[in-house]
Amino acid sequence: MKSLVLPLAALSLTACMVRVPVSEQPSRAVYSQAPAYAAPLPPTGYAPQAPVDPYCAEAAGEAQDAAAIASTTGRGRDVGRADRSERYARRDCR
């Protein structure tokens, strides 16, 4: 019985596969180009990163922690705390 299961599983997987000829696949250049409305990059090639405000970093961390606790417990008080933390972080750290 075990020897029959593996060949049947292999046949079912090959029946679902779709082959796309290489000539029909898009070129890599299509994906590597920025959209026309994007700002040009500086000469270094890297976008400048905005400085991180310590208050906003802590507020985002607190909101994520509260959301994790709320998703684990599912209690109304925890969900309310997570919602408030998120609202405060969004309001103060735009």
PATORDO-247870 format. One line per field, with one value per atom (N, C-alpha, C, O, CB): residue in three letters; x, y, z; chain. Coordinates in steps of 0.2 Angstrom, whole numbers, padded with zeros to 4 digits. Glycine has a CB too. Layout:
# residues N
res	[Ala ...]
px	[X ...]
py	[Y ...]
pz	[Z ...]
chain	[A ...]
//
This chain:
# residues 94
res	[Met Met Met Met Met Lys Lys Lys Lys Lys Ser Ser Ser Ser Ser Leu Leu Leu Leu Leu Val Val Val Val Val Leu Leu Leu Leu Leu Pro Pro Pro Pro Pro Leu Leu Leu Leu Leu Ala Ala Ala Ala Ala Ala Ala Ala Ala Ala Leu Leu Leu Leu Leu Ser Ser Ser Ser Ser Leu Leu Leu Leu Leu Thr Thr Thr Thr Thr Ala Ala Ala Ala Ala Cys Cys Cys Cys Cys Met Met Met Met Met Val Val Val Val Val Arg Arg Arg Arg Arg Val Val Val Val Val Pro Pro Pro Pro Pro Val Val Val Val Val Ser Ser Ser Ser Ser Glu Glu Glu Glu Glu Gln Gln Gln Gln Gln Pro Pro Pro Pro Pro Ser Ser Ser Ser Ser Arg Arg Arg Arg Arg Ala Ala Ala Ala Ala Val Val Val Val Val Tyr Tyr Tyr Tyr Tyr Ser Ser Ser Ser Ser Gln Gln Gln Gln Gln Ala Ala Ala Ala Ala Pro Pro Pro Pro Pro Ala Ala Ala Ala Ala Tyr Tyr Tyr Tyr Tyr Ala Ala Ala Ala Ala Ala Ala Ala Ala Ala Pro Pro Pro Pro Pro Leu Leu Leu Leu Leu Pro Pro Pro Pro Pro Pro Pro Pro Pro Pro Thr Thr Thr Thr Thr Gly Gly Gly Gly Gly Tyr Tyr Tyr Tyr Tyr Ala Ala Ala Ala Ala Pro Pro Pro Pro Pro Gln Gln Gln Gln Gln Ala Ala Ala Ala Ala Pro Pro Pro Pro Pro Val Val Val Val Val Asp Asp Asp Asp Asp Pro Pro Pro Pro Pro Tyr Tyr Tyr Tyr Tyr Cys Cys Cys Cys Cys Ala Ala Ala Ala Ala Glu Glu Glu Glu Glu Ala Ala Ala Ala Ala Ala Ala Ala Ala Ala Gly Gly Gly Gly Gly Glu Glu Glu Glu Glu Ala Ala Ala Ala Ala Gln Gln Gln Gln Gln Asp Asp Asp Asp Asp Ala Ala Ala Ala Ala Ala Ala Ala Ala Ala Ala Ala Ala Ala Ala Ile Ile Ile Ile Ile Ala Ala Ala Ala Ala Ser Ser Ser Ser Ser Thr Thr Thr Thr Thr Thr Thr Thr Thr Thr Gly Gly Gly Gly Gly Arg Arg Arg Arg Arg Gly Gly Gly Gly Gly Arg Arg Arg Arg Arg Asp Asp Asp Asp Asp Val Val Val Val Val Gly Gly Gly Gly Gly Arg Arg Arg Arg Arg Ala Ala Ala Ala Ala Asp Asp Asp Asp Asp Arg Arg Arg Arg Arg Ser Ser Ser Ser Ser Glu Glu Glu Glu Glu Arg Arg Arg Arg Arg Tyr Tyr Tyr Tyr Tyr Ala Ala Ala Ala Ala Arg Arg Arg Arg Arg Arg Arg Arg Arg Arg Asp Asp Asp Asp Asp Cys Cys Cys Cys Cys Arg Arg Arg Arg Arg]
px	[0004 0000 0004 0003 -0005 0010 0014 0018 0019 0019 0019 0023 0019 0021 0026 0012 0007 0006 0004 0001 0007 0005 0010 0008 0005 0016 0021 0021 0021 0028 0020 0019 0013 0013 0020 0008 0002 0002 0000 -0004 0006 0007 0011 0010 0010 0016 0020 0017 0018 0026 0012 0008 0003 0002 0004 0000 -0004 -0001 -0004 -0008 0005 0009 0011 0011 0015 0013 0015 0009 0009 0018 0003 -0003 -0005 -0009 -0009 -0003 -0005 0000 -0001 -0006 0006 0011 0009 0006 0018 0011 0010 0017 0021 0006 0019 0025 0024 0019 0028 0029 0029 0035 0041 0028 0035 0041 0045 0042 0039 0051 0056 0055 0056 0063 0053 0052 0046 0045 0051 0041 0035 0037 0032 0029 0042 0043 0046 0050 0048 0043 0046 0053 0056 0042 0056 0063 0064 0060 0067 0070 0072 0072 0071 0079 0073 0074 0067 0067 0076 0062 0055 0054 0051 0049 0056 0056 0061 0059 0056 0066 0072 0071 0075 0078 0066 0066 0061 0056 0064 0063 0058 0053 0054 0062 0047 0041 0043 0048 0035 0040 0042 0040 0044 0037 0036 0034 0039 0038 0027 0043 0048 0053 0055 0051 0055 0061 0067 0068 0061 0072 0078 0082 0082 0082 0087 0091 0097 0099 0093 0100 0106 0112 0111 0108 0118 0123 0126 0129 0129 0125 0127 0123 0126 0127 0117 0113 0109 0104 0117 0109 0105 0100 0103 0109 0094 0090 0092 0093 0082 0091 0093 0088 0082 0094 0090 0085 0084 0088 0088 0077 0075 0078 0078 0067 0080 0082 0076 0071 0085 0078 0073 0072 0077 0074 0066 0064 0063 0060 0058 0067 0067 0060 0058 0071 0056 0049 0045 0041 0046 0045 0041 0043 0039 0042 0050 0052 0049 0047 0060 0049 0046 0038 0036 0048 0035 0028 0026 0021 0025 0030 0028 0029 0025 0033 0035 0036 0030 0028 0043 0028 0023 0016 0013 0022 0015 0009 0009 0004 0008 0015 0016 0015 0012 0023 0018 0018 0010 0008 0022 0007 0000 -0004 -0009 -0003 -0003 -0007 -0005 -0010 -0005 0001 0003 -0001 -0004 0010 -0001 -0005 -0012 -0015 -0004 -0015 -0022 -0024 -0029 -0024 -0020 -0021 -0020 -0024 -0016 -0016 -0015 -0021 -0024 -0009 -0023 -0028 -0035 -0040 -0027 -0036 -0043 -0047 -0053 -0046 -0045 -0049 -0050 -0046 -0046 -0056 -0058 -0054 -0052 -0065 -0051 -0047 -0040 -0038 -0046 -0038 -0031 -0032 -0028 -0029 -0038 -0039 -0040 -0037 -0046 -0043 -0044 -0037 -0036 -0049 -0033 -0026 -0022 -0019 -0023 -0023 -0019 -0022 -0018 -0020 -0028 -0031 -0029 -0027 -0039 -0029 -0026 -0019 -0017 -0028 -0015 -0008 -0007 -0002 -0004 -0010 -0009 -0011 -0008 -0013 -0017 -0020 -0014 -0013 -0026 -0012 -0007 -0001 0002 -0005 0002 0008 0007 0011 0010 0001 -0001 -0001 0001 -0007 -0005 -0006 0001 0002 -0011 0005 0011 0017 0022 0013 0017 0023 0021 0023 0026 0018 0016 0022 0022 0011]
py	[-0006 0000 0006 0011 0000 0006 0012 0013 0019 0011 0008 0009 0012 0015 0002 0012 0014 0022 0025 0010 0024 0031 0036 0041 0032 0035 0039 0040 0046 0037 0035 0037 0040 0044 0030 0039 0043 0050 0055 0040 0052 0058 0062 0068 0059 0059 0062 0063 0068 0057 0059 0060 0066 0070 0054 0066 0072 0079 0084 0071 0079 0085 0087 0093 0085 0083 0084 0086 0090 0079 0084 0086 0093 0096 0081 0096 0103 0108 0114 0104 0106 0110 0114 0111 0107 0120 0124 0126 0128 0130 0125 0127 0133 0134 0121 0137 0144 0144 0143 0150 0144 0144 0150 0156 0144 0150 0155 0161 0167 0153 0160 0166 0171 0176 0164 0168 0172 0175 0179 0167 0173 0176 0184 0185 0172 0188 0195 0196 0192 0200 0201 0201 0204 0207 0206 0203 0206 0214 0217 0203 0217 0224 0227 0233 0226 0224 0226 0227 0232 0222 0223 0223 0228 0230 0216 0229 0233 0240 0244 0230 0242 0250 0253 0250 0251 0259 0263 0266 0267 0268 0267 0270 0277 0280 0270 0280 0286 0292 0297 0288 0291 0296 0296 0301 0296 0291 0291 0296 0298 0284 0299 0304 0301 0295 0307 0304 0301 0300 0303 0306 0295 0293 0298 0300 0286 0299 0303 0299 0293 0305 0303 0299 0293 0289 0304 0293 0287 0280 0275 0288 0281 0276 0273 0269 0270 0276 0274 0280 0286 0272 0278 0284 0285 0281 0281 0292 0294 0291 0292 0301 0289 0286 0292 0295 0280 0293 0298 0296 0290 0298 0301 0299 0297 0299 0306 0292 0289 0293 0294 0281 0295 0298 0293 0288 0302 0294 0289 0288 0282 0290 0293 0293 0288 0284 0299 0290 0286 0279 0274 0289 0277 0270 0267 0261 0270 0270 0267 0266 0261 0271 0271 0271 0265 0262 0278 0265 0259 0252 0248 0260 0252 0245 0244 0238 0246 0249 0248 0246 0241 0254 0249 0247 0240 0236 0252 0238 0231 0226 0221 0230 0228 0223 0223 0217 0226 0228 0228 0224 0220 0235 0225 0221 0213 0209 0223 0212 0205 0202 0196 0204 0205 0203 0202 0198 0208 0207 0207 0201 0198 0214 0200 0194 0187 0182 0194 0187 0181 0180 0175 0181 0185 0184 0185 0181 0189 0190 0191 0195 0195 0185 0197 0201 0208 0211 0201 0210 0217 0223 0227 0219 0222 0227 0227 0233 0226 0221 0221 0224 0227 0214 0222 0225 0233 0236 0222 0235 0243 0246 0251 0244 0243 0245 0246 0250 0241 0240 0240 0245 0249 0233 0246 0252 0259 0263 0251 0260 0266 0267 0273 0267 0262 0263 0265 0269 0257 0261 0262 0270 0273 0257 0272 0279 0284 0289 0280 0283 0288 0288 0293 0286 0282 0282 0285 0289 0274 0284 0287 0294 0298 0284 0297 0304 0307 0313 0305 0305 0308 0307 0311 0306 0302 0301 0300 0296 0294 0306 0306 0307 0308 0311]
pz	[0000 0000 0000 -0004 0006 0004 0004 -0002 -0004 0010 -0006 -0012 -0017 -0022 -0014 -0017 -0022 -0020 -0025 -0022 -0014 -0012 -0015 -0018 -0005 -0015 -0017 -0025 -0027 -0016 -0029 -0036 -0038 -0043 -0040 -0035 -0036 -0034 -0037 -0032 -0028 -0026 -0032 -0033 -0019 -0034 -0039 -0046 -0049 -0041 -0048 -0054 -0053 -0057 -0055 -0047 -0046 -0046 -0048 -0039 -0043 -0043 -0051 -0052 -0039 -0055 -0062 -0066 -0071 -0065 -0064 -0067 -0066 -0071 -0065 -0061 -0059 -0062 -0062 -0052 -0064 -0066 -0073 -0077 -0067 -0074 -0080 -0082 -0078 -0079 -0088 -0091 -0095 -0099 -0096 -0095 -0098 -0103 -0100 -0094 -0109 -0113 -0111 -0109 -0121 -0112 -0110 -0115 -0112 -0111 -0121 -0125 -0123 -0124 -0132 -0119 -0116 -0109 -0107 -0116 -0106 -0100 -0100 -0105 -0096 -0096 -0097 -0095 -0091 -0092 -0098 -0097 -0090 -0087 -0102 -0087 -0080 -0080 -0075 -0078 -0086 -0086 -0084 -0082 -0093 -0086 -0084 -0077 -0075 -0087 -0073 -0066 -0062 -0057 -0063 -0065 -0062 -0063 -0060 -0064 -0067 -0068 -0063 -0062 -0075 -0061 -0057 -0061 -0067 -0053 -0058 -0062 -0064 -0061 -0058 -0069 -0071 -0066 -0066 -0078 -0061 -0057 -0051 -0046 -0054 -0050 -0044 -0045 -0050 -0044 -0039 -0039 -0041 -0039 -0032 -0044 -0046 -0040 -0035 -0051 -0040 -0035 -0035 -0040 -0035 -0029 -0029 -0032 -0034 -0022 -0034 -0037 -0034 -0037 -0038 -0027 -0024 -0026 -0025 -0016 -0028 -0030 -0025 -0026 -0032 -0019 -0013 -0011 -0011 -0007 -0009 -0007 0000 0004 -0007 0002 0009 0014 0012 0009 0019 0024 0029 0032 0028 0031 0036 0042 0044 0035 0046 0053 0057 0057 0056 0061 0066 0072 0076 0067 0073 0079 0085 0084 0079 0091 0096 0099 0100 0101 0099 0102 0097 0099 0103 0090 0086 0085 0084 0079 0086 0086 0092 0091 0086 0098 0104 0103 0105 0110 0100 0099 0095 0096 0097 0089 0084 0088 0087 0078 0092 0095 0100 0101 0099 0104 0109 0105 0108 0113 0099 0096 0093 0093 0090 0091 0088 0094 0093 0085 0100 0106 0108 0109 0111 0108 0110 0105 0107 0111 0099 0094 0094 0094 0087 0096 0097 0103 0103 0098 0108 0114 0113 0115 0120 0109 0108 0103 0104 0105 0099 0094 0098 0096 0088 0103 0107 0112 0112 0111 0115 0121 0118 0120 0126 0113 0110 0115 0114 0108 0121 0126 0123 0120 0133 0125 0123 0125 0122 0125 0132 0134 0130 0129 0142 0129 0125 0118 0115 0125 0115 0108 0108 0104 0105 0113 0114 0115 0112 0120 0119 0121 0114 0113 0126 0110 0104 0099 0096 0101 0099 0094 0096 0092 0094 0103 0105 0104 0102 0113 0105 0104 0096 0095 0106 0092 0085 0083 0079 0081 0086 0084 0087 0083 0088 0093 0095 0091 0089 0103 0089 0085 0078 0076 0084 0075 0069 0069 0065 0066 0075 0076 0077 0074 0081 0081 0083 0078 0078 0090 0074 0070 0062 0059 0072 0060 0053 0049 0043 0051]
chain	[A A A A A A A A A A A A A A A A A A A A A A A A A A A A A A A A A A A A A A A A A A A A A A A A A A A A A A A A A A A A A A A A A A A A A A A A A A A A A A A A A A A A A A A A A A A A A A A A A A A A A A A A A A A A A A A A A A A A A A A A A A A A A A A A A A A A A A A A A A A A A A A A A A A A A A A A A A A A A A A A A A A A A A A A A A A A A A A A A A A A A A A A A A A A A A A A A A A A A A A A A A A A A A A A A A A A A A A A A A A A A A A A A A A A A A A A A A A A A A A A A A A A A A A A A A A A A A A A A A A A A A A A A A A A A A A A A A A A A A A A A A A A A A A A A A A A A A A A A A A A A A A A A A A A A A A A A A A A A A A A A A A A A A A A A A A A A A A A A A A A A A A A A A A A A A A A A A A A A A A A A A A A A A A A A A A A A A A A A A A A A A A A A A A A A A A A A A A A A A A A A A A A A A A A A A A A A A A A A A A A A A A A A A A A A A A A A A A A A A A A A A A A A A A A A A A A A A A A A A A A A A A A A A A A A A]
//
